[in-house]
Amino acid sequence: MTARTHGDLMPIMTELYGAQAVPRLAPLPPPVRHERAPESNERLGAAVGHLLMVLGIPIAGPLILLLTGGKTSPYIRRQAVEALNFQITVVGATFLLPFTVIGVVLVPVIWVAAVVLSIIGGISSLTEGNFRYPLTVRMVK
């Protein structure tokens, strides 16, 4: 009655039900393979994927980067997919929101936030970060 953990109950369970009542631990999962640290050219390519939105090239920039550099570098692919999903979301919101009155007011705010978040994503990818954009519809995997 004074047991506070499962370990305190094990002697009683073994005495009552035998050794078969003691739960066996599941085998450990296979070790996680860590991918190598991205090289400087991979970090620069990933940053370009984020920052092309600032230059006015949404969707096409990360898509080209995904199709070229994404085949050889998992880091570039991950960052390009994240930038592509975000930019598709922003462009989609730009076309859909003006159908509402409040949407007309929100479109400039969304684009200013998108530029700021793209700069943050570019800087994060230069520092080997795993930046994820908020409020993004992730259609491309």
Backbone hydrogen bonds in HBPLUS format (Angstrom, degrees):
<---DONOR---> <-ACCEPTOR-->    atom                        ^
c    i                          cat <-CA-CA->   ^        H-A-AA   ^      H-
h    n   atom  resd res      DA  || num        DHA   H-A  angle D-A-AA Bond
n    s   type  num  typ     dist DA aas  dist angle  dist       angle   num
A0008-ASP N   A0005-THR O   3.18 MM   3  5.42 136.2  2.39 100.0 110.8     1
A0009-LEU N   A0006-HIS O   3.03 MM   3  5.22 137.8  2.21 101.7 113.7     2
A0013-MET N   A0009-LEU O   2.97 MM   4  6.21 162.3  2.01 159.4 165.2     3
A0014-THR N   A0010-MET O   2.92 MM   4  6.03 163.4  1.95 157.8 161.6     4
A0015-GLU N   A0011-PRO O   3.06 MM   4  6.16 152.9  2.13 139.4 146.7     5
A0016-LEU N   A0012-ILE O   2.96 MM   4  6.19 155.1  2.02 149.5 156.0     6
A0017-TYR N   A0013-MET O   2.87 MM   4  5.84 172.2  1.88 154.8 157.4     7
A0018-GLY N   A0014-THR O   2.88 MM   4  4.58 136.5  2.07 121.6 129.1     8
A0021-ALA N   A0018-GLY O   3.39 MM   3  6.00 155.9  2.45 112.5 118.0     9
A0022-VAL N   A0019-ALA O   3.33 MM   3  5.63 153.8  2.40 104.9 112.2    10
A0042-GLU N   A0039-GLU O   3.16 MM   3  5.27 123.2  2.49  98.0 112.1    11
A0043-ARG N   A0039-GLU O   3.01 MM   4  6.35 158.5  2.05 154.1 160.2    12
A0044-LEU N   A0040-SER O   2.94 MM   4  6.12 155.6  2.00 145.7 152.5    13
A0045-GLY N   A0041-ASN O   2.98 MM   4  6.09 157.3  2.03 139.4 145.4    14
A0046-ALA N   A0042-GLU O   2.95 MM   4  6.14 157.8  2.00 147.4 153.4    15
A0047-ALA N   A0043-ARG O   2.95 MM   4  6.15 151.3  2.04 143.4 151.4    16
A0048-VAL N   A0044-LEU O   2.95 MM   4  6.22 150.1  2.04 146.3 154.4    17
A0049-GLY N   A0045-GLY O   3.15 MM   4  6.44 150.2  2.25 143.3 150.5    18
A0050-HIS N   A0047-ALA O   3.15 MM   3  5.25 125.6  2.46  96.8 110.0    19
A0051-LEU N   A0047-ALA O   2.90 MM   4  6.12 164.0  1.92 154.3 159.3    20
A0052-LEU N   A0048-VAL O   3.00 MM   4  5.87 133.1  2.22 152.1 156.4    21
A0054-VAL N   A0051-LEU O   3.02 MM   3  5.40 134.8  2.23 107.3 118.3    22
A0057-ILE N   A0052-LEU O   2.95 MM   5  5.40 162.1  1.98 154.6 152.1    23
A0056-GLY N   A0053-MET O   3.09 MM   3  5.05 155.7  2.15  99.8 107.2    24
A0060-ALA N   A0058-PRO O   2.70 MM   2  5.67 145.1  1.82 106.6  95.7    25
A0063-LEU N   A0059-ILE O   3.14 MM   4  6.04 150.1  2.23 143.6 152.6    26
A0064-ILE N   A0060-ALA O   2.93 MM   4  6.04 162.1  1.96 151.9 155.6    27
A0065-LEU N   A0061-GLY O   3.03 MM   4  6.23 164.1  2.05 152.2 157.2    28
A0066-LEU N   A0062-PRO O   2.77 MM   4  5.87 148.4  1.87 140.9 149.8    29
A0067-LEU N   A0063-LEU O   2.97 MM   4  6.19 156.8  2.03 147.4 152.9    30
A0068-THR N   A0064-ILE O   2.98 MM   4  6.12 137.7  2.16 145.4 156.4    31
A0069-GLY N   A0065-LEU O   2.94 MM   4  5.42 120.8  2.30 131.3 145.9    32
A0070-GLY N   A0065-LEU O   3.15 MM   5  6.48 136.0  2.35 149.2 155.7    33
A0072-THR N   A0069-GLY O   3.27 MM   3  5.69 144.2  2.40 107.4 115.8    34
A0073-SER N   A0069-GLY O   3.13 MM   4  6.19 149.4  2.23 153.8 162.8    35
A0077-ARG N   A0073-SER O   3.08 MM   4  6.29 162.1  2.12 148.8 154.2    36
A0078-ARG N   A0074-PRO O   2.97 MM   4  6.07 162.9  2.00 144.1 148.2    37
A0079-GLN N   A0075-TYR O   3.07 MM   4  6.26 166.3  2.09 151.7 155.2    38
A0080-ALA N   A0076-ILE O   2.80 MM   4  5.86 159.1  1.85 151.8 158.3    39
A0081-VAL N   A0077-ARG O   2.92 MM   4  6.00 158.2  1.96 150.6 155.9    40
A0082-GLU N   A0078-ARG O   3.15 MM   4  6.31 156.5  2.21 140.4 146.7    41
A0083-ALA N   A0079-GLN O   2.95 MM   4  6.19 162.3  1.99 149.0 153.6    42
A0084-LEU N   A0080-ALA O   2.82 MM   4  5.90 158.0  1.87 145.9 152.8    43
A0085-ASN N   A0081-VAL O   2.95 MM   4  6.06 165.4  1.97 149.3 152.8    44
A0086-PHE N   A0082-GLU O   3.11 MM   4  6.28 159.1  2.16 144.8 150.6    45
A0087-GLN N   A0083-ALA O   2.92 MM   4  6.10 163.0  1.95 151.2 156.0    46
A0088-ILE N   A0084-LEU O   2.92 MM   4  6.07 154.7  1.99 150.8 157.5    47
A0089-THR N   A0085-ASN O   3.05 MM   4  6.20 154.2  2.12 142.4 149.3    48
A0090-VAL N   A0086-PHE O   2.94 MM   4  6.27 156.9  1.99 150.9 156.9    49
A0091-VAL N   A0087-GLN O   2.98 MM   4  6.10 168.5  2.00 147.7 151.0    50
A0092-GLY N   A0088-ILE O   2.91 MM   4  5.94 157.8  1.96 144.5 151.5    51
A0093-ALA N   A0089-THR O   2.92 MM   4  6.08 154.6  1.98 144.7 151.7    52
A0094-THR N   A0090-VAL O   2.92 MM   4  6.15 144.0  2.05 142.8 153.2    53
A0095-PHE N   A0091-VAL O   3.16 MM   4  6.49 144.9  2.29 145.2 152.9    54
A0096-LEU N   A0092-GLY O   2.99 MM   4  6.17 151.2  2.08 147.4 156.0    55
A0097-LEU N   A0093-ALA O   2.90 MM   4  5.55 164.5  1.93 144.0 148.1    56
A0099-PHE N   A0096-LEU O   3.40 MM   3  6.12 165.6  2.43 118.0 122.2    57
A0100-THR N   A0097-LEU O   2.96 MM   3  5.84 171.4  1.97 133.1 135.1    58
A0105-VAL N   A0102-ILE O   3.18 MM   3  5.33 124.7  2.50  98.0 111.0    59
A0106-LEU N   A0102-ILE O   3.02 MM   4  6.29 145.2  2.14 142.7 153.4    60
A0107-VAL N   A0103-GLY O   3.06 MM   4  6.11 142.4  2.20 152.4 157.3    61
A0110-ILE N   A0106-LEU O   2.82 MM   4  6.04 155.8  1.88 159.6 167.2    62
A0111-TRP N   A0107-VAL O   3.05 MM   4  6.32 157.6  2.10 152.5 157.9    63
A0112-VAL N   A0108-PRO O   3.02 MM   4  6.25 157.1  2.07 148.1 153.9    64
A0113-ALA N   A0109-VAL O   2.98 MM   4  6.17 163.6  2.01 148.8 153.7    65
A0114-ALA N   A0110-ILE O   2.79 MM   4  5.96 146.4  1.90 142.9 153.4    66
A0115-VAL N   A0111-TRP O   2.99 MM   4  6.19 155.1  2.05 145.8 150.8    67
A0116-VAL N   A0112-VAL O   3.07 MM   4  6.32 164.6  2.09 150.0 154.2    68
A0117-LEU N   A0113-ALA O   2.86 MM   4  6.02 163.1  1.89 149.9 154.9    69
A0118-SER N   A0114-ALA O   2.87 MM   4  5.97 145.4  1.99 141.0 150.6    70
A0119-ILE N   A0115-VAL O   3.04 MM   4  6.30 153.9  2.11 147.1 153.2    71
A0120-ILE N   A0116-VAL O   3.01 MM   4  6.32 158.2  2.06 147.9 154.2    72
A0121-GLY N   A0117-LEU O   2.83 MM   4  6.01 156.2  1.89 144.3 151.1    73
A0122-GLY N   A0118-SER O   2.88 MM   4  6.08 153.3  1.96 145.1 152.0    74
A0123-ILE N   A0119-ILE O   3.00 MM   4  6.22 163.4  2.03 151.4 155.3    75
A0124-SER N   A0120-ILE O   2.88 MM   4  6.01 157.2  1.93 147.2 154.4    76
A0125-SER N   A0121-GLY O   2.92 MM   4  6.09 151.8  2.00 143.9 151.0    77
A0126-LEU N   A0122-GLY O   3.10 MM   4  6.33 140.0  2.27 139.6 150.0    78
A0127-THR N   A0123-ILE O   3.22 MM   4  6.51 135.0  2.43 140.0 151.1    79
A0127-THR N   A0124-SER O   3.17 MM   3  5.20 132.6  2.41  94.6 107.2    80
A0129-GLY N   A0124-SER O   2.73 MM   5  4.90 158.1  1.78 156.7 150.6    81
A0128-GLU N   A0125-SER O   3.38 MM   3  5.00 158.6  2.43 102.0 101.1    82
